[in-house]
Amino acid sequence: MLAVAVVGGAGYLWYAGKLPGSATAATAAGTTTAAGAQNRDVIVVHLHDTAGGGTSTALLVNNTTTKQGATVLLPNSLVLTGDDGTATTLAKSVADDGSSGTSDEIDSVLGTDIEGTWRLDTPYLDNLVELVGDIEVDTNAAVPDPDDTKKGAEPLVKKGSDQTLSGKMAVAYATYRASGESEDAQLQRFGQVMQGVLRKMSSDAGLATTTVQTLAQILDPSLTDKDLGTFLAKLADHAKDGDYKTELLPVQSDGAISAQATDSVVKPLLGGTVKNSEAGSAVRVGIKDATGSTDTAEKARVALVNGGYTTVDSGTTTAQTTSQVVYTDAADKENATEVAKTLGLSTSTVQKGQTTSNADVSVTLGTDYRPSTS
């Protein structure tokens, strides 16, 4: 596991095992791939805004099978499960649990296998952009200069296509959030900057390693400059060839991941689904509303949460008369039966089938469902 600490202004990175892109990791992956499977190397990046406060998080993904790369942006409101089993948010986890704890929690929710963590404080992002020789970004906002507060001052970053950003400008753009904007707007700007950096980073492992070394971060002996440089060089190669995309992982208002987000982002880019709950943890129940009523699903959600379950919004569908409770794994049959009982549904509604991709048990609420009035 790669982690980073900052002491006296210096960035420390440490890693237990092989970083993605190392010869050993690549060889091992190649020998264990089943037919049709795809290998992905994943690291998580936390941008720490040392001036304005707060963090922004993204997963960098190298798909070694399809030869494509991706940045998956993770909102701070994403709900994770902390070390003590209680719910927390990504932002709070980064602040409280540290790099190792947060990456484990992300793995648990997304079904990923994060192999390293990179803490990128904004001064290092500034230096990185300067080292690769400025970046080009299609900016979607004019960003004021934090060092020039005079009325009518020219913006530091202008809005427009193919804007050339220096290190200072890139930091300002990556951390900018206008009044009234959602967090997602700022997070997507961070993603633009990261992809811009990768387009300018050398795809030669040796030269990329030199860039990493020149950042002057203090590397723990268990992480070599070559490991990190090789990983970034591979992503740079994808970015230059146009085989790279940046996607935001959408989360619901309660911080949960919907089935749609799992199918559109988690599965294709990260190679899996939201993981099923581990033994002893709360069963995840997907709720799809087929009642035609606006508040029925919410009443079912409350009943399930009060019963100790974790719920996932699976959307709505056309009205149907009969409710269904579905499980895929035989081990979840008993859970599905208990879910039906909790909702006051007949156990005859329980059947084996295909659950939504981020749930252990899927419930479709028909017009026969009668919420408890207690």
Secondary structure, 3 states (H helix, E strand, C coil): CEEEEEECCEEEEEECCCCCCCHHHHHHHHHHCCCCCCCEEEEEEEEECCCCCCEEEEEEEEECCCCEEEEEEECCCCEEECCCCCEEEHHHHHHHCHHHHHHHHHHHHHCCCCCEEEEEEHHHHHHHHHHHCCEEEEECCCECCCCCCCCCCCCCECCEEEEEECHHHHHHHHHCCCCCCCHHHHHHHHHHHHHHHHHHCCCCHHHHHHHHHHCCCEECCCCCHHHHHHHHHHHHHHHHHCCEEEEECCCCCCCCCCHHHHHHHHHHHHCCCCCCCCCCCCCEEEEEECCCCCCHHHHHHHHHHHCCCEEEEEEECCCCCCCEEEECCHHHHHHHHHHHHHCCCCHHHEEECCCCCCCCEEEEECCCCCCCCC
